Amino acid sequence: MFDERLTINTERLVLRPFGPGDAGQVRAIIEDGAHTTALPPGAPGHATGIGQWLAHGVHELWRSGQGIHLAMHARDGMVGSISMFKAQWGAGIAEVGYGVHPGYRRRGYATEAVRGLAGRLLGTGVLRRVELRANADNLASIRVAEKAGFVREGLLRGAGFEDDGPHDLVVFGRLRGDERQAPRRRIESERLVLRPFARQDAFDMVEAVRGDAEIARWMPWAEGYTLERALEWCTRLAHAPGPGYGGNFAIQPRDGGRLAGAVGVQREDHERGDAELGYWIAPWARRQGYAVEAVRMATAHLFDLGFHRAHLLVATGNRASQAVARKAGFIEEGIMRQALPVPGGWADAVLFSILNGEISWQ
């Protein structure tokens, strides 16, 4: 077991046991009607039960030896909770679950908390395996698991139960040692999958770039593109480790088929919470709305990670790409002179941006 005073500090959060001093914040959560999602199971639904719960009820999991409930604190106060439960100390395994107040979602808090708790439990040798389960139709929770470094392991049919009936559960696991590996990100919509690049994508990349006038006009890297360069991108450069969180994604139709293009984060400013996106679409995938959908998905991913702002730079002559930015909900801010490298020199660029909270298409 571990100390009942377990406290974990992440970049933006403090995860610590609940105490009597939390009564005011717990009351506020209950009055907001958010207790069923932001507080651990068994939390009171009425203010009269707060004192008893903070003194005894919330600590029963720890006293039973099966886990612990932790409050999730950000700069604004308590934003949710995270729990470790079903601990089997002899086998070194346990499960984690979490909840975030609806007013604090899409800021990456859940991912940061899950990553922090799992990292502590695995990194100190307390456990060798941490498990997380999510409803198969809960794409937000599935994204949290994947971004926190968990590996999708299988599907438990009808193993979950909600007010509307049984649900299939996706099982994710993270083992001691997995933290040394970069998480494989995968984002899904009804039509598209954004996934890490794979070796076989190189052949579609070369075919898309060679002889395409649009890509040749706007993408400096496309000049003299070869299979060797495509293989280097797909197997190494697109997966390069570093301080960034956004990543590079291959765009693929959900029903399979050829690589449809790419979307990725060009640069990130973590002090300002700002990230720049870029994308390209293969000739055979154009005029189907894939670019707009992929940009929206990547933008939501950045906001889930806690970014405040996302922006695009589009050459003033690239009308098609400007239309994509507008359809994706980005606002035109102005012209940046000679800000964008293009084949043969530099181009003025239209600056588009969108703020966290301005999304209207989710």
Secondary structure, 3 states (H helix, E strand, C coil): CCCCCCCEECCCCEEEECCHHHHHHHHHHHHCCCHHHHCCCCCCCCHHHHHHHHHCHHHHHHHCCCCEEEEEEECCEEEEEEEEEEEECCCCEEEEEEEECHHHCCCCHHHHHHHHHHHHHHHCCCCCEEEEEEECCCHHHHHHHHHCCCEEEEEEEEEEEECCEEEEEEEEEEECCHHHCCCCCCEECCCEEEECCCCCHHHHHHHHHCCCHHHHHHCHHHCCCCHHHHHHHHHCHHHCCCCCCCCEEEEEECCCCCCCEEEEEEEEECCCCEEEEEEEECHHHCCCCHHHHHHHHHHHHHHHCCCCEEEEEEECCCHHHHHHHHHCCCEEEEEEEEEEEECCEEEEEEEEEEECCCCCCC
